[in-house]
């Protein structure tokens, strides 16, 4: 299965990317500080990590866990105010 990592995936454009790609068979990993991402991930059978992408030390364990799974990964980085 293909995996996509979407930063800012709990709302706005990021959420649109998550919904669109999940409808096309991608496993979506949402990275966002908005806890709404948790329910969205559950709804689409994805994963959620409540971390701040401006803190690289918080991202390292997330990517280690993602890379431990199977499939290819593609990273989308969406930073909106």
Secondary structure, DSSP 4 states (H G I P E B T S, - for coil): --EEEEETTTSHHHHHHHHHHHHTTPEEEEE-SSTHHHHHHHHTT-EEE---TT-HHHHHHHHHHHHTSSS-EEEEE----
